[in-house]
Structures are given as C-alpha cells and as structure tokens.
Amino acid sequence: MNRDSTAWSPYLAGGLAGLVGVFSVLIAGQYFGASTSFVRTAGLIEQLFGPERLAQMDYFVKVAPKIDWQWMFVVGILIGAFVAARTSGSFKLQMLPDMWAARFGTNSIGLRAVVAFIGGVVAMFGARLADG
C-alpha cells in the first residue's frame, strides 16, 4: 500500500477512537458497538416482508428493530470512513484487494466467497456471544 503524506496516523486514529469510547460511557452511559445494529437492520427489512412473523420471534421482541443512536453510529462510521479516505487521497474502488490477488490470484471467486462467508459468521458469532 502506498503511504500518502496526507494519510492519518493509525496511532492518532486509534487514540481518537479510544477517546470516543471513553466519552460515550462518560456522557451517555453506554458503550458503542455495531453488531446489534446489523440485527436491527435485518429486523427492519423483515418488517417489510412479514411484520406478523417478526412479532413471533423472541429475539426481535427483545431487540426491537428500530433506528436508534447505535444504528446512526454505524451510519456515521461509514460516512466518516468515506470522508477520511477521500480527504487523505487513499480512496479507490477495488473489487479485489492487492494482497489477495498476490496470494491467491484473480480467478478465485468461489474461494473468496467461502472465506468471506466464514469470516462473517465467525465475526458475528463472536460479537453476539459477547453481547456486543
């Protein structure tokens, strides 16, 4: 990866993210996270197709599908990441990461799909296991 002189220092970005976490607890009394927002988004989509079934699912009774501060936080992450990438000059549309292409080649669509799916399952399982 080419390091541009306008790119953010990972130490500064990590430190600022840590401060946001501390201040969210001090000011709002809540930790921030993202996995519940994905579940709520799934519930919002489910409401479009079968709202009566959603009311029968115990999990969606506990974690109501709604747009709340945490959901907006995830939207803010997406917008902030886009703005940071654009302002640093590091934004580019890329279908295949350079590291993957160098290691596995460019004709590994099936392998990429399987690895991405397994990675997503593991990440969401861990996040939900930690109630995060």
C-alpha positions as a Python dict, from the first residue, in 0.01 Angstrom:
ca = {
    (1, 'M'): (0, 0, 0),
    (2, 'N'): (132, 342, -88),
    (3, 'R'): (157, 563, 217),
    (4, 'D'): (45, 912, 125),
    (5, 'S'): (171, 1201, 338),
    (6, 'T'): (-189, 1309, 397),
    (7, 'A'): (-294, 970, 539),
    (8, 'W'): (-398, 959, 903),
    (9, 'S'): (-156, 813, 1151),
    (10, 'P'): (-300, 482, 1273),
    (11, 'Y'): (-186, 576, 1625),
    (12, 'L'): (-373, 906, 1617),
    (13, 'A'): (-685, 744, 1468),
    (14, 'G'): (-675, 463, 1726),
    (15, 'G'): (-625, 710, 2011),
    (16, 'L'): (-916, 923, 1893),
    (17, 'A'): (-1138, 616, 1861),
    (18, 'G'): (-1046, 522, 2217),
    (19, 'L'): (-1138, 870, 2339),
    (20, 'V'): (-1474, 846, 2165),
    (21, 'G'): (-1534, 519, 2351),
    (22, 'V'): (-1442, 672, 2686),
    (23, 'F'): (-1655, 982, 2630),
    (24, 'S'): (-1954, 775, 2515),
    (25, 'V'): (-1951, 598, 2851),
    (26, 'L'): (-1892, 919, 3049),
    (27, 'I'): (-2152, 1127, 2866),
    (28, 'A'): (-2418, 880, 2750),
    (29, 'G'): (-2350, 597, 2994),
    (30, 'Q'): (-2340, 346, 2710),
    (31, 'Y'): (-2074, 156, 2521),
    (32, 'F'): (-2085, 179, 2147),
    (33, 'G'): (-2094, -121, 1918),
    (34, 'A'): (-2218, -228, 1580),
    (35, 'S'): (-2344, -586, 1583),
    (36, 'T'): (-2686, -507, 1733),
    (37, 'S'): (-2737, -253, 1455),
    (38, 'F'): (-2700, -527, 1195),
    (39, 'V'): (-2961, -737, 1375),
    (40, 'R'): (-3195, -438, 1396),
    (41, 'T'): (-3144, -368, 1026),
    (42, 'A'): (-3234, -730, 948),
    (43, 'G'): (-3547, -682, 1157),
    (44, 'L'): (-3637, -363, 971),
    (45, 'I'): (-3604, -546, 641),
    (46, 'E'): (-3808, -839, 776),
    (47, 'Q'): (-4085, -596, 875),
    (48, 'L'): (-4123, -503, 509),
    (49, 'F'): (-4198, -862, 409),
    (50, 'G'): (-4363, -1022, 711),
    (51, 'P'): (-4434, -797, 1009),
    (52, 'E'): (-4658, -1058, 1171),
    (53, 'R'): (-4375, -1314, 1178),
    (54, 'L'): (-4139, -1065, 1339),
    (55, 'A'): (-4366, -1028, 1642),
    (56, 'Q'): (-4345, -1405, 1697),
    (57, 'M'): (-3964, -1411, 1718),
    (58, 'D'): (-3849, -1379, 2079),
    (59, 'Y'): (-3518, -1225, 1979),
    (60, 'F'): (-3683, -941, 1788),
    (61, 'V'): (-3914, -877, 2081),
    (62, 'K'): (-3600, -830, 2297),
    (63, 'V'): (-3400, -639, 2033),
    (64, 'A'): (-3665, -430, 1863),
    (65, 'P'): (-3593, -344, 1501),
    (66, 'K'): (-3556, 34, 1514),
    (67, 'I'): (-3329, 317, 1416),
    (68, 'D'): (-3158, 435, 1733),
    (69, 'W'): (-2832, 608, 1833),
    (70, 'Q'): (-2632, 290, 1775),
    (71, 'W'): (-2773, 245, 1425),
    (72, 'M'): (-2688, 607, 1345),
    (73, 'F'): (-2339, 547, 1488),
    (74, 'V'): (-2283, 274, 1228),
    (75, 'V'): (-2404, 506, 952),
    (76, 'G'): (-2162, 768, 1089),
    (77, 'I'): (-1877, 517, 1071),
    (78, 'L'): (-1949, 459, 701),
    (79, 'I'): (-1972, 831, 626),
    (80, 'G'): (-1666, 915, 836),
    (81, 'A'): (-1457, 642, 673),
    (82, 'F'): (-1555, 769, 329),
    (83, 'V'): (-1471, 1131, 416),
    (84, 'A'): (-1139, 1030, 575),
    (85, 'A'): (-1041, 821, 272),
    (86, 'R'): (-1136, 1097, 29),
    (87, 'T'): (-956, 1372, 219),
    (88, 'S'): (-641, 1162, 260),
    (89, 'G'): (-637, 1070, -108),
    (90, 'S'): (-641, 699, -30),
    (91, 'F'): (-992, 623, -159),
    (92, 'K'): (-1018, 386, -453),
    (93, 'L'): (-1279, 146, -582),
    (94, 'Q'): (-1131, -201, -586),
    (95, 'M'): (-1301, -533, -639),
    (96, 'L'): (-1008, -743, -527),
    (97, 'P'): (-755, -647, -259),
    (98, 'D'): (-394, -644, -383),
    (99, 'M'): (-285, -878, -104),
    (100, 'W'): (-546, -1139, -202),
    (101, 'A'): (-459, -1119, -573),
    (102, 'A'): (-89, -1163, -495),
    (103, 'R'): (-152, -1468, -279),
    (104, 'F'): (-443, -1649, -448),
    (105, 'G'): (-467, -1496, -795),
    (106, 'T'): (-753, -1316, -960),
    (107, 'N'): (-965, -1619, -1054),
    (108, 'S'): (-1060, -1731, -703),
    (109, 'I'): (-1419, -1606, -681),
    (110, 'G'): (-1551, -1922, -514),
    (111, 'L'): (-1271, -1927, -256),
    (112, 'R'): (-1325, -1558, -179),
    (113, 'A'): (-1698, -1614, -129),
    (114, 'V'): (-1641, -1906, 109),
    (115, 'V'): (-1372, -1724, 309),
    (116, 'A'): (-1583, -1406, 330),
    (117, 'F'): (-1888, -1603, 446),
    (118, 'I'): (-1693, -1795, 711),
    (119, 'G'): (-1524, -1475, 829),
    (120, 'G'): (-1859, -1301, 862),
    (121, 'V'): (-2010, -1592, 1054),
    (122, 'V'): (-1715, -1604, 1295),
    (123, 'A'): (-1715, -1227, 1347),
    (124, 'M'): (-2090, -1203, 1409),
    (125, 'F'): (-2090, -1511, 1632),
    (126, 'G'): (-1815, -1360, 1845),
    (127, 'A'): (-1986, -1022, 1860),
    (128, 'R'): (-2322, -1170, 1957),
    (129, 'L'): (-2157, -1408, 2206),
    (130, 'A'): (-2004, -1103, 2375),
    (131, 'D'): (-2348, -934, 2361),
    (132, 'G'): (-2194, -657, 2157),
}
